[in-house]
Amino acid sequence: MAAPHLLKKSLPILARLSPSLSYKSAAPAATSLLSRTLTQPSATSSTSRAFTTSATMSANKSFLDAVKERRTFYQLDNTAPISDDRIQEIVNDVVLAVPSSFNSQSTRVVVLLKKEHEKFWDIAKDVLKPQVPADAFPSTEAKLNGFRAAYGTILFFEDPAPVKDLQSKFAIYAHHFPVWSEHTSAMHQFALWAGLEAEGFGANLQHYNPVVDRKVQDEWNIPQEWQLRAQLVFGGRANADAGPKDQKPLEQRVFVHGK
């Protein structure tokens, strides 16, 4: 397999669209993903990138620690525990290391920070206002303002082109590839969610697609065929306590045979 590479900057907000690795080549990197960073500057395009341990908060956490400590934080502010360059490094690491079905590399990530992040939620408010009953809009607006108060938003898109290409190449699996594309997106969402929280951010995952899609695509020059799948909102933790999490018994959820 050819070495993974980073594409040159193609969107005003997105520094690069980086392909994911295959399942086999991604496995070792994914295991230590949340405690590693790229050695080369994030602004440099390269055909090969080495990983090294970074002296950050996440370097002190194991992968399972980051998974277990990931929670949903709704009360966020516009502070950041790490630099914008570090945020981009984390995004690059995730996009390079997270696997995709048949190495489709179909996930596209757009990172919006500060004023650009606020602009996204202003767009969401403008789009939703005429669609929500007048008496219900104040609560909707308050919720949107809460997201707007955060530091950034990561938009997760799926590019249907590689999915369609795989459907034509492997007709026997054609009906599976759209579903597998969703799996690919979900893995990127989770990895970035856990990765950012390992660095000290709080985050929550939203789904204001498809109502905002067209205006968002127009605003940031995003290809119309890309499909928006989720929005990861992140920022400083205005409330450090995420609260208790109800859990169903493991006996109802985990089944082991052959032990």
C-alpha positions in Angstrom: 0.0 0.0 0.0 1.3 3.4 -0.8 2.4 5.6 2.1 -0.4 7.8 3.5 -0.1 11.5 2.5 -1.6 14.8 3.4 -3.4 16.8 0.7 -2.6 20.4 0.2 -4.9 23.1 1.7 -8.1 23.2 -0.2 -10.6 24.9 2.0 -10.4 28.3 3.8 -10.9 26.7 7.3 -9.6 23.2 6.8 -5.8 23.0 6.8 -5.8 19.7 4.9 -7.9 16.6 4.1 -5.8 13.7 5.2 -6.5 10.1 4.2 -6.9 7.4 6.8 -4.8 4.3 7.0 -6.0 0.8 6.2 -7.3 -1.4 9.0 -4.1 -3.4 9.3 -1.7 -0.5 9.2 -3.9 1.6 11.4 -4.2 -0.9 14.3 -0.9 -0.1 16.1 -1.3 3.6 15.6 -4.8 3.7 16.8 -3.9 1.9 20.1 -1.6 4.7 21.1 -3.4 7.5 19.1 -4.4 9.6 22.1 -0.9 9.8 23.5 1.1 10.6 20.4 1.6 13.4 17.9 3.3 14.1 14.6 7.0 15.0 14.6 6.8 17.4 11.6 5.1 20.8 11.7 1.4 20.6 10.9 1.6 23.1 8.2 3.9 20.9 6.1 2.7 18.5 3.5 4.6 15.2 3.6 4.5 11.8 2.0 5.5 10.1 5.2 5.0 11.1 8.8 6.6 9.5 11.9 4.9 9.5 15.3 6.5 10.3 18.6 5.3 10.7 22.2 4.2 14.3 23.0 4.7 16.0 26.3 1.0 16.9 26.7 -1.8 15.9 29.0 -2.8 13.1 26.7 0.8 11.6 27.0 0.0 10.7 30.5 -3.2 8.8 29.7 -3.6 5.3 28.2 -6.0 4.8 25.4 -8.5 3.1 27.7 -8.2 6.0 30.2 -9.2 8.4 27.5 -12.1 6.2 26.4 -13.3 5.9 30.0 -13.0 9.6 30.8 -14.7 10.8 27.7 -18.0 12.3 28.7 -20.6 14.7 27.3 -20.1 18.3 28.5 -22.7 20.9 27.5 -21.5 23.8 29.6 -18.6 25.0 27.6 -16.8 28.4 27.3 -14.5 29.8 24.6 -11.2 29.0 26.4 -8.7 26.4 25.2 -6.2 24.3 27.3 -4.0 23.8 24.2 -2.9 25.8 21.1 -4.7 25.8 17.8 -1.7 24.1 16.3 -2.0 21.3 18.8 -5.7 21.0 18.0 -4.8 20.6 14.3 -2.1 18.0 15.2 -4.7 15.9 17.0 -7.1 16.1 14.0 -4.3 15.1 11.7 -3.3 12.2 13.9 -6.9 10.9 14.1 -7.5 11.2 10.3 -4.2 9.4 9.6 -4.7 6.6 12.2 -8.4 5.8 12.2 -9.4 3.0 9.9 -12.0 3.0 7.2 -13.9 0.3 5.4 -11.8 -1.1 2.5 -9.4 1.8 3.2 -12.1 4.1 1.6 -10.7 7.2 3.4 -14.1 8.8 2.9 -14.3 11.0 6.0 -13.7 14.7 5.5 -13.1 17.0 8.5 -13.6 20.7 8.7 -12.3 22.5 11.8 -13.9 25.8 12.8 -12.3 27.8 15.5 -13.3 31.0 17.4 -15.1 33.4 15.0 -15.6 30.8 12.3 -17.1 28.5 14.9 -19.5 31.2 16.1 -20.5 31.8 12.5 -21.6 28.2 12.1 -23.9 28.5 15.1 -25.3 31.8 13.8 -26.1 30.1 10.5 -27.8 27.3 12.4 -29.9 29.8 14.3 -30.9 31.6 11.1 -31.8 28.4 9.4 -33.9 27.0 12.3 -35.7 30.2 13.3 -38.3 30.0 10.4 -38.7 26.3 10.9 -39.3 26.2 14.7 -42.7 27.4 16.2 -42.3 30.9 17.6 -43.3 29.8 21.1 -40.6 27.1 21.0 -37.8 29.0 19.5 -36.5 30.7 22.7 -35.5 27.3 24.1 -33.9 26.3 20.8 -32.0 29.6 20.6 -30.7 29.2 24.2 -29.4 25.8 23.3 -27.7 27.1 20.1 -26.2 30.0 22.1 -24.7 27.4 24.5 -23.0 25.7 21.6 -21.9 29.1 20.2 -20.2 29.9 23.5 -17.7 27.1 23.0 -14.2 27.4 21.4 -14.7 25.4 18.2 -16.7 23.0 16.2 -15.5 20.1 14.0 -17.7 19.2 11.1 -17.7 15.6 9.9 -18.5 15.0 6.3 -18.6 11.8 4.2 -17.5 12.0 0.6 -19.7 9.6 -1.5 -17.2 9.4 -4.3 -14.9 6.7 -2.8 -18.0 4.9 -1.6 -19.4 4.7 -5.0 -16.1 3.7 -6.4 -16.0 0.7 -4.0 -19.5 -0.2 -4.9 -18.6 -0.5 -8.5 -15.4 -2.5 -7.8 -17.0 -4.9 -5.3 -20.6 -5.3 -6.5 -21.3 -8.1 -4.1 -20.9 -5.7 -1.1 -22.4 -2.7 -2.8 -25.4 -2.4 -0.5 -23.0 -2.5 2.6 -20.7 0.4 1.7 -23.0 3.3 2.6 -23.5 1.7 6.1 -19.8 1.1 6.4 -19.2 4.7 5.5 -21.3 5.7 8.5 -19.1 3.4 10.7 -16.0 5.2 9.3 -17.4 8.6 10.2 -18.4 7.4 13.7 -14.9 6.2 14.5 -13.5 9.5 13.5 -16.0 11.3 15.7 -15.3 9.2 18.7 -11.5 9.3 18.4 -11.6 13.1 18.1 -14.0 13.4 21.0 -11.8 11.3 23.3 -8.6 12.9 22.0 -9.7 16.5 22.6 -11.1 15.6 26.1 -7.8 13.9 26.9 -6.2 17.3 26.4 -8.6 19.0 28.8 -11.4 20.1 26.6 -15.1 19.3 27.2 -17.1 18.3 24.2 -20.6 17.2 22.9 -21.8 15.8 19.6 -24.6 17.4 17.7 -26.6 16.7 14.5 -28.0 19.8 12.9 -27.7 18.2 9.5 -29.2 18.2 7.0 -31.0 21.5 7.6 -27.8 23.6 7.8 -25.9 21.7 5.0 -26.4 24.0 2.0 -25.6 27.2 3.8 -22.5 25.7 5.5 -21.3 24.3 2.1 -21.7 27.7 0.6 -20.0 29.6 3.4 -16.9 27.5 3.5 -16.7 26.4 -0.1 -17.4 22.8 0.7 -18.3 20.4 -2.2 -22.0 20.1 -2.5 -21.9 16.3 -2.7 -20.2 15.9 0.7 -22.7 14.7 3.3 -22.6 16.4 6.7 -22.9 13.7 9.4 -22.2 15.4 12.8 -20.8 18.4 14.6 -18.4 18.0 17.5 -18.6 21.1 19.8 -15.6 21.6 22.1 -14.4 24.2 24.5 -13.3 24.9 28.1 -15.2 23.1 30.8 -17.4 25.7 32.4 -18.6 22.9 34.7 -16.0 20.3 35.5 -18.5 17.7 36.6 -20.3 15.9 33.8 -22.6 14.3 36.3 -23.4 10.6 36.9 -23.8 8.2 33.9 -26.4 5.5 34.2 -25.2 2.1 33.1 -27.1 -1.0 32.3 -25.7 -4.2 33.8 -22.7 -5.6 31.9 -24.4 -9.0 32.0 -27.0 -7.6 29.6 -24.4 -6.1 27.2 -21.3 -8.3 27.2 -21.2 -12.0 26.4 -18.0 -14.1 26.5 -17.6 -17.6 25.1 -14.6 -19.9 25.4 -13.1 -18.3 28.4 
